[in-house]
């Protein structure tokens, strides 16, 4: 599969991550829109051969924090795991890697304020 990288957009795993305003501190609601755009821009190259990132504010608490899709079709956690296995990635490690990157970006973003 590595010979076929990067994949076309419609074959990439779309990762939709919803950012909680509280992640940005007491005044997080004031910054969550800007932070989401900042984080998405910073993550754009992360695993970009087979992943497309969408980082948005989580205004609807009933919406899941993270969703996986391919070409607009939602994937279950298990199917997302199988997709990542093709690229020798473990979904739990993939999510942990994202969490670490987001933590770093929060610190960087808040350091700018």
N, C-alpha and C positions, 0 to 999 in steps of 0.2 A: 504494500500500500504506500510506503514512503516514496516510491518512484512516481506516484500519481499526485504528489502534493505540490503546490497548494490546491485544495479542492475548490470547485466552483461554489459560489454563495449558496445555491440551493441544496448542496450536499453537506454543508457545514453544520455542525451542532450549534444551534442558537441557544445561548445561555442567558436567560433573563433573570437578573438578580435585583430584588427590591430592597433598597436601603432604608432602614429604620431611621427616622430623624433623631431618635435618642442616641444613636451611635455617635452623633456629632455634638453631644453635650446638651446642656440645659437650653440653649438657643438653637438647637438643631433644626427645628422647623424652618427657621429663617435661612438656613444654609443648605438644606438637603437637595434642592433643585440644582444649585451650582455645583455641589459636591458630586452629584450623580453624573453630570456632564464631564466634570474633571476626571472622575474615576474611569468612566467609559473611554475617554480619550487616552488615558494612561495605560489602560489594559488592551487597547486595540491590537497591539502586536503580540500579546501573550497567547501562545498556541494558535496563532492566526492562520496556520495552514489548514486547520480543520475546525476551528471554533470562531464564532461571531459573538461578541459580547454586547449585551444590552443592560445598562445599569440605570435604574429608574428609582424614584422615591416610592416608598411603600405607604401610600395614602389609605389604601383599603386593607385593614388588618386581617380580613378574612382571606385575602389573596396569599398564596404561598410565597415564602421568601425567595425561592428559586424554582425556575421552570426550565425544562429542556424541550427544544423543538427542532425539527428538521423540516425545512420548506413549509413552515406554518403549521405543521402537525405536531401536537404535543406528544411527548414521549414519557412513559413511566420511568421511574427511577431505575428499574431493571433494564429497560431498553436503552437508556442513556449509558448505563454501565457497559452493556454489550457493545454499543457504538464505540466507547472509549477504549475497550479492549483491543479493537482493531489497531489502535495507535499505541498499544502497549501501555495504556494508562489505567489506573485504578480510580474509580469514581470517588471513593472516600478520600484518597490522596489528592485528587483533582480539586475537590471541594475545600480541603484543608489548605491547599496551595492558594486558592482564591481568597480564603479567609485571611491568610497571612498577608497577601498583597493588599487587600482592602484595609487591614489594620495599619499597614505601612502608609497607605495613601491617606487615611484619616489623620494620622500623625503629621504627615507632610502638609495636608490641607489646613489643619488647625494651627500649624506652626506659621502659616502665612497670614493668619488673621491677626 
